[in-house]
Amino acid sequence: MAATSELAVLMALRVHGRSDAALVARAAGCDMAAAAAALAASAAQGTADLVSEAAPAPATFAIAAAGRARLADLVAAEPIDRAALAGCYDDRFAAADQALKEAVTAWQLAAAAAKPAAQAAVLASAAGAGDVAAALAAIAPRLAPYRRRLAAAATAIAGGDSRFIAGARVDSLHQIWFEMHEDLLVTLGRSRDA
């Protein structure tokens, strides 16, 4: 497994907790076959644990202790400008994070008559979030799938599918943003409490 794909797979496992090939493929920006092969390789190397393989459900994996150590090594060796990434996180991500959280919360709390306006505010925040994701990916190309996923969620929302705002069973705006935030914290060696 190449270092970049190994990093993306281990990060997906770290961010999701438990993942199947479909989640890893979406997070890593690869196809299902590549994700399944990468998960099998990670399990063989001891960096991922197979936690469930009860058919017909897909096999589910979690990051192993050795995987956490390997992920730390891969993140440390990732050829990115950490100062620029930290600057973008501090200068742009934090503001977009606040705006997106406020818009999603307002949408969740809005009365039925106010939902369309609240949804428009979510879409405006999603556009800003997408711009931030693009800026982050320009510094760390591994983050590029987040931008594509945010755009797909925004398209679904604009098409009238409000599940893509904060739904837990779809690749929603809220879920994608949470994952990207966790990825950035791991990459920058920060915690949510900081």
N, C-alpha and C positions, 0 to 999 in steps of 0.2 A: 504494500500500500504506500503510495507517495505521501510525503510529509504533509502536504497541504490537505489532501483528502483525509488523511488520518486525523489531522487537527480538526477539520470540519466535522467529521464523524464523532470524535470524542467530545467536541464542544456541544454537538446536538444532544448527545447522551447526558452530558453535564447539565445542560439547560433544561431539558425535558424531564429528567429523572428516569423515566422509563420510556423507551421508544421502540417502534417497529420500523421496518424498512421504509414505509411510506413517510413517516415523520422525519426520518433521517434524510431521505431523498429531498423532501421539501426544504428542510433546514440547510442542507449542504449544497443545494442547487444541482443535484445530479439525478440520474434516472434510477428507477427502483432496482434494476439489476445491479448497478454499481453500488447502491446503498446496501443491498443484501450481501453482496460479496465483501464489502468493507466491514459490515457487522460480523460476518463469519470470520474474517481475518482478525478482527479485534478480539473476538471470543477465543480464537486459537492462540493468540498472543497473551491472553490473560488480562487484557485491558478493558474488556467488557464481559459482563456476566449474562448468560441466558437465564431469564427469570420466568419465562412462560413459553411453552410451545404447544399448547393445547389446541389442536385443530378443531374447527376450521379457522379459529382466530390466528392472526399472524404471530410469528415468534416475536417476543418482546425482550429487549435487552436493557441493562442498566450499566452505568460506568462502574468499573471495579476500582478498588484502592490503587492497583497498579496503573489503571487508566487515569486516575486523578494525577498521579505523579508524572505520567507520560504527557498528559495534557499540559501540566505546568511547564515541562521542558519544551514542548512544542510552541507554546505561547511565548515563552522567553526567547526562543530562537526565530520567531516569525519576523521576517524582514520588513518591518513597518516603522514609520516615524512615530514613536510613542508620544513624544511631546506634542506633535500635531494632533494625534488622536485624542489625547487628554484635553488639549485646547478646544477642539471641536465639541467634545463631550461637555466641557464646562461652559463654553460660550453659546452653543446652539442646542445641544441635546436637552439640557436641563429645562430650557424655556419651552421647547417643543413638548417635552414630557408633561410639564404642568398644563399647557394648553390642551393637549390631547386628553389627559385625565379629566380636566374640568368639562370638556365637551362631552365625553362619554358619560360622565356622571350626570350632567344636565339632561342628556338624552334619556338615560335610565329613569330619572325622576320626573320627566316631563309628562304632563297629562296628554291624553290622546290627541287633542286639538293642537297641542304645541309640538308634537313629534316631528312633523315635517321641517319646521324651523330648526329644531334641535339636531335633526339629521343633517341638515345643510351645514350647521356649525361643525359637526363631526367631520364631514367631508372637507371643509376648509382646513380643519386641524390636520386631517390626514394628508392633505397636500403639503403642508408645512413639514409634517413628519417625514414624508417621502423625500423632500429636499434635504433634510438633515441626514437621512439614510444614504442618499446619494453622495453627500459630502463625506460621510464616514467611510463609505466604500471606496472613494477616491484615495483615501489614505490607507485603508486596509481592504484590499480587494475581496478577501474572504467574506466580508460582510455584504457583498452585492445581492445575495438572495433575499435579504430582508427588504430591500427596495422593491424588488419584483413582487414579493408577497404582499407588501403594503399596497402596491398599485392594484393587484388582483382583488384584494379585499375592498378597496375603494370603488373599483368597478362594479363589484357585486352589490355594494351598498347603493351606489348611484342607480343601479338597475332595480332597486326596490327590495333587496334581500337584507333586512336589518339584522339577521343573525350574524352577519359579518362585521358588526360593530363590536360586540362583546361576547358572542356565543362561544361556549366552551367546546362544542362538538364540530366546529368548522375552523378554518384558518383565519380567525377574526383579527381585525385591526388591533384590538386590545391584547390578544394572545401574542401576535407577532411582535408588537412593541415591547411587551414584557420579556419575551425571549431575547430580543436585541439588547434590551437593557441589561439583562443578566449576562449575556455574552460580553458586552462592553465592560461590565464590572470585573469579570474574570480576566479579560484581556488586560485591563488596566491595574489589576491587583487591588481593587477597591471593594468595599462592602456597601450594602444598602444603607447601613447605619451612618456611614461617613458623610 
